Amino acid sequence: GVEYMHIGDPAKCNWIREKVENPSWQKFDKEKKLHIFERLCFADTFENYLASKFNTTKRFGLDGGEAIIPALKDAIDRASEMGAHSFII
């Protein structure tokens, strides 16, 4: 979510609203959408595997954070393309 209604300038509020509600940077082709879907499925399957394999161990699941998996993958890929050599998470 994006909070912007506290901004007093209506022009700035409208600009943010336009960018958030119609994100042109999120136009993905079918291949990219399939890749994102595969990453989400992998994250969910891996979490289910851990739950069944270590059912008595206290652990923290993704619980709604599945979207971070493809986001991190994309961020790391883009940073690598731009010359990054290591990542600390």
Protein Blocks (a to p, Z undefined) as FASTA:
>chain_A
ZZfklpmblklmmmmmmmmmmcfklcccfklmmmmmmmmmmmmmmmmmmmmmmmmbccdd
fkoplmmmmmmmmmmmmmmmnopabdcZZ
